Amino acid sequence: MARELDRGEYFGGLFILGCGSAFASLVFHSGEDLGWAVAVFRTFEISVVVWISFILGVTFVLRDRTTSVRGFEIALGAGFVFLILLPFVPLSWIAVTGLSLYILLSADVADSRRGALILLAMTVPIFWSRLLFQFFASFILAVDATLVSWLLGTHRTGNLVEFVDHSGQLVIFPPCSSIANLSLAFLCWITLSQIVSHKKSNYDFLWCLLACAAVVAVNVIRLSILGLSEWHYSTFHNQWSDAITNVITLGLIVGVSALGVRRELFQLI
């Protein structure tokens, strides 16, 4: 006699299919564009925070051992699979977002809700922040340029900042914007707080805001160094300086988030 399917297995499988389908497309394009060796080194242009959050989110969902998959949820799963089979990657992230919201609102098992919250937060840097950027790119880049211009004391026009030595202008492109790492700070906070079962506090918003401020500060300082002169730009604008910046940013994000949940974290240790 066949064993009845657990809710965790059912929804966990759906999440693996949905995220796996979208990730596979990103991995393939990254490998084709950068070369597979470089793509692996750069984790396929997907942050390590996103990869870890995906694994942890699915792990939490799989812990639900209740066996009461409803008929409506079977239909929901069929619609979910239909969306991810369509040759349009954003639909997969929309499907993951919808499924995460459904589990958050309907699941009786705490671990399942924790996993769904992590996976919902994961869709922010991987999809929603990028979608937001497409609509407000000019404004977001202008904010970054304004901060860099203020720090360097030079003139700004849109996303262009004059070099300190007046030898040219620094152009701030979308990949250099702070918004991607801001969403990663949010994801890291959510993931870490769910791992340690952090109890809500009035200071949570401040800790999250501090992590975001650290991200912006690192990015603005990096751009300001590039904006000193053409020599600084040509010398420090490369994959090694990008890697160092990413490591510093990741360390600050994790460090600030860990401080925010230090009480529960120390109890686990």
Sequence and secondary structure as in RCSB ss.txt:
>XXXX:A:sequence
MARELDRGEYFGGLFILGCGSAFASLVFHSGEDLGWAVAVFRTFEISVVVWISFILGVTFVLRDRTTSVRGFEIA
LGAGFVFLILLPFVPLSWIAVTGLSLYILLSADVADSRRGALILLAMTVPIFWSRLLFQFFASFILAVDATLVSW
LLGTHRTGNLVEFVDHSGQLVIFPPCSSIANLSLAFLCWITLSQIVSHKKSNYDFLWCLLACAAVVAVNVIRLSI
LGLSEWHYSTFHNQWSDAITNVITLGLIVGVSALGVRRELFQLI
>XXXX:A:secstr
      HHHHHHHHHHHHHHHHHHHHHHHHHHHH HHHHHHTGGGS HHHHHHHHHHHHHHHT       HHHHH
HHHHHHHHHHSS HHHHHHHHHHHHHHHHHH  SHHHHHHHHHHHHHHIIIIIHHHHHHHHHHHHHHHHHHHHHH
HHT  EETTEEE TTSS EEE  GGG SHHHHHHHHHHHHHHHHHTT    TTHHHHHHHHHHHHHHHHHHHHHH
HTT HHHHHHH SHHHHHHHHHHHHHHHHHHHHHHTHHHHHHH 
